[in-house]
Amino acid sequence: MNARAEDVRYAVVVPTVGRPQLRACLEALAAARGPAPVRVVIVHDRPGPGGALPPLEVPAALAPRTVVLAGAARGPAAARNAGWRAAGPVPWVVFLDDDVVPGPAWGEELARDLAAAGPDTAAVSARIEVPLPEDRRPTDWERCTAGLATARWITADMAVRSRALRVAGGFDERFRRAFREDADLALRLLAGGWTLAEGTRRTRHPVRPADRWVSVRAQAGNADDALMRRLHGPGWRSRAGAALGRRPAHLAVTAAGAAAAACALAGRRGAAAWCAAAWLAGTAEFTAARVLPGPRDRSEVLTMALTSVLIPPTATWYWLRGLAAHHRVRPTPPAAPPPPAPAHAAGADTPGRARLAVVREPGGTP
């Protein structure tokens, strides 16, 4: 499919909290071969007192077309909305996370992806590559980050048609973390009859440094899962390709621990012992499942042992909190449908049917 040059014009939106990885992202974007963005909008979600923006180092090649906005500190969904609305009249908006590194031919590959998109294609994702250490097994945090390479519809690098953003109303700002806000937008677009495509461009997502407790903090996403269920119904996971994970086990382990404490307080020592044994067995199994695939060094084993005790009750707390906070939320309406396909388009899909398209490389595989 050939497209006029103006059909593949694009702006780039990068939400950031000022992480040092932003510099590498912008330098790679400036150095990439191919058509440059019409505009780069950086939304700094942690402005200083009075909304003052901290200084940012923007490569000279991007500086004339770069705008820096102060975010409202309401999370990446709100920051992305502010960014694409300030991007100007371009057909496409490319959302990049501030810790990704576009490839050396990223601009050329993006142009091909956008040119290949049909009129009902709302978004085209990149192929995310997560470099892992070659001299040892990856840690639990590294394996978690590596999951981005197979995740659907993540906005680490996602080109979205501006018209699709407008008819969908952008991202749902009730998602305050970098979690599920992209899947929510995708499901609304699919329900409206748009397609989502996998592109050919490649973007690296290095594993950023994290402390020992990052996996515990990540359990806050369980509240977002509760919101997704309210918005999209109980079958949302199959449509979004999102695995349930260990939540049933976390609920069981937490219940066993709570029951052990309750029985002990009531003086029921036998029942308390049985419940404590169940809690210990579940916690040990969870710890082993996280330790065995990893490097098994002293620091990692200690981290897994400590966090495996904390994760089940933390996940349960956020899940219950999300259910309570979002129990009045109504199902989300689908996005408005795309324009009808040209009559001469061969093999056009039935309008209004939710589907996933794949952009293929010439002679390659999806």
SVG drawing of the C-alpha trace seen along z (x, -y; Angstrom):
<svg xmlns="http://www.w3.org/2000/svg" viewBox="-23 -29 52 58">
<polyline fill="none" stroke="black" stroke-width="0.4" points="0.0,0.0 1.4,-3.4 0.6,-6.5 1.1,-10.2 3.9,-11.7 1.4,-13.6 -0.4,-10.4 2.6,-9.2 3.4,-12.5 3.5,-11.9 4.2,-13.5 5.9,-11.8 4.6,-12.1 6.8,-11.0 5.4,-11.1 8.2,-11.3 8.9,-11.6 12.4,-12.8 14.2,-9.5 17.7,-9.6 16.8,-7.1 15.0,-9.9 18.2,-11.3 19.1,-8.0 15.5,-7.8 15.7,-11.3 19.2,-10.7 18.2,-7.5 15.1,-9.2 17.2,-12.1 19.7,-9.7 17.2,-7.3 17.1,-7.2 14.0,-8.1 11.3,-10.8 11.6,-12.9 8.6,-13.7 6.7,-16.9 6.7,-17.6 8.0,-16.0 5.9,-16.6 7.5,-15.8 5.1,-15.8 7.0,-16.1 4.7,-14.7 6.8,-15.9 7.1,-19.7 8.6,-21.7 7.0,-24.2 4.5,-26.4 4.6,-24.1 8.2,-25.0 9.7,-22.6 13.2,-21.1 15.8,-21.6 15.8,-18.8 18.6,-18.0 17.1,-17.7 19.3,-16.8 19.9,-19.7 18.2,-17.9 15.0,-17.7 15.1,-21.0 13.3,-23.2 10.4,-20.9 10.2,-19.9 7.6,-21.2 7.9,-20.4 4.6,-20.5 4.0,-20.4 1.9,-17.4 -0.7,-17.3 1.0,-14.4 -2.0,-12.2 -0.1,-9.4 0.9,-8.4 -2.7,-8.2 -3.4,-11.9 0.1,-12.8 -0.4,-11.1 -3.7,-12.8 -2.1,-16.2 0.6,-15.3 -1.5,-14.2 -3.8,-17.1 -0.8,-19.4 0.7,-17.5 -1.0,-19.5 -2.8,-18.4 -1.0,-15.2 -2.5,-11.9 -0.5,-9.8 0.7,-10.2 3.5,-7.8 3.7,-7.2 7.1,-6.3 8.0,-5.5 10.9,-7.6 13.0,-4.4 12.9,-2.9 15.6,-3.2 14.3,-3.4 16.4,-1.4 18.8,-3.0 16.3,-2.7 13.3,-3.5 12.0,-6.4 12.2,-4.4 10.5,-1.4 7.8,-3.5 7.0,-5.1 6.5,-1.7 4.3,-0.6 2.1,-3.7 2.0,-3.5 0.8,0.1 -2.0,-0.7 -5.5,-0.5 -8.2,-3.2 -9.7,-1.1 -6.3,-0.5 -6.3,-2.5 -2.9,-1.7 0.4,0.0 2.7,1.4 6.4,1.8 8.4,5.0 9.8,4.6 13.2,6.1 14.3,6.5 18.1,7.2 18.9,9.7 22.3,10.6 24.1,13.3 26.4,14.4 23.8,15.4 20.1,16.2 17.8,13.1 16.5,11.9 12.8,11.8 12.6,8.1 14.5,8.7 12.1,11.5 9.1,9.3 10.4,6.6 11.1,9.2 7.4,9.9 7.0,6.6 8.4,8.3 5.3,10.5 2.7,8.1 -0.1,6.8 -0.8,3.2 1.7,1.6 2.4,-2.1 6.2,-1.6 6.1,-2.3 2.6,-2.6 1.6,-4.7 -2.1,-5.6 -4.2,-7.3 -5.2,-10.8 -8.8,-10.3 -9.0,-7.1 -7.8,-8.9 -10.4,-11.6 -13.3,-9.3 -12.2,-7.1 -11.7,-10.2 -8.0,-9.3 -6.8,-7.3 -9.0,-6.7 -7.4,-8.9 -8.8,-6.7 -5.8,-4.5 -3.2,-6.4 -0.3,-3.9 1.5,-2.7 -0.7,0.4 -3.8,1.4 -4.4,-2.1 -3.2,-0.9 -5.2,2.3 -8.3,0.3 -7.9,-1.9 -7.3,1.1 -10.4,2.9 -12.6,-0.2 -11.2,-0.6 -11.6,3.1 -15.2,3.0 -15.8,0.1 -14.6,2.1 -11.1,0.8 -8.1,3.0 -4.8,3.0 -1.7,4.0 1.7,5.3 4.4,3.3 8.0,4.1 9.9,1.4 12.1,2.5 12.6,0.7 14.7,1.8 13.4,1.6 16.4,1.9 15.7,3.2 15.9,0.1 17.4,0.2 15.0,1.1 15.2,1.7 14.4,4.8 10.7,3.9 9.7,3.1 7.7,6.3 5.7,5.4 4.9,2.0 3.8,3.5 0.9,5.2 -1.0,1.9 -1.9,3.0 -4.4,5.4 -6.7,2.4 -6.5,1.6 -7.5,5.1 -10.6,4.6 -11.4,1.4 -10.8,3.3 -13.4,5.9 -16.0,3.2 -15.3,1.5 -15.0,4.5 -16.7,7.4 -15.4,10.7 -14.1,11.8 -11.7,8.9 -8.6,10.9 -9.1,13.2 -9.7,10.3 -6.7,8.4 -4.4,11.4 -3.8,10.8 -3.1,13.8 -4.7,14.0 -1.4,14.9 -1.2,16.0 -4.1,14.0 -6.2,17.1 -3.1,18.5 -2.4,15.1 -6.0,15.0 -5.7,18.5 -2.4,17.9 -3.6,14.6 -6.8,16.3 -4.7,19.1 -2.5,16.5 -5.5,14.5 -7.3,17.7 -4.2,18.8 -4.0,15.5 -7.8,15.5 -7.7,19.1 -4.7,18.3 -6.4,15.3 -9.5,17.5 -7.4,20.1 -7.9,22.8 -4.4,24.0 -5.0,27.0 -6.8,25.1 -4.2,22.3 -1.4,24.8 -3.1,26.3 -3.8,22.8 -0.3,21.7 1.1,24.8 -1.1,24.0 0.2,20.4 3.8,21.6 3.5,24.2 1.9,21.6 4.6,19.1 7.4,21.6 6.0,22.7 5.8,19.1 9.3,18.3 10.7,21.4 8.8,20.6 10.6,17.2 14.0,18.3 14.6,21.4 14.5,19.6 16.9,16.8 20.5,16.4 20.1,17.9 22.7,15.6 22.5,14.5 20.9,11.1 18.3,12.5 17.3,15.4 16.9,12.9 14.8,10.6 12.6,13.4 12.1,14.7 11.2,11.3 8.9,10.2 7.2,13.6 5.8,13.1 4.6,9.6 3.2,10.0 0.1,12.2 -1.5,9.9 -0.5,6.8 -2.0,8.1 -5.2,9.2 -5.4,5.8 -5.2,3.9 -7.7,6.2 -10.3,5.8 -9.6,2.1 -10.1,1.8 -13.4,3.8 -14.7,1.4 -13.5,-1.8 -14.9,-0.9 -18.1,1.0 -20.2,-1.9 -18.3,-2.1 -20.4,-1.3 -19.2,0.7 -17.3,-1.5 -18.9,-2.2 -17.0,-1.2 -15.1,-3.8 -16.9,-5.2 -16.4,-3.0 -13.7,-3.7 -14.6,-5.2 -15.9,-2.6 -13.3,-0.8 -13.0,-1.8 -15.2,0.4 -12.3,1.6 -10.4,2.9 -9.8,6.6 -10.4,8.9 -11.8,6.2 -13.0,7.4 -16.6,7.1 -17.1,3.6 -17.7,3.5 -16.1,6.9 -13.4,6.8 -10.2,8.2 -6.4,8.0 -4.4,7.3 -0.7,8.1 1.5,6.0 4.1,8.4 7.5,7.6 8.0,8.3 8.7,12.0 8.9,12.4 6.8,13.7 4.6,11.8"/>
</svg>
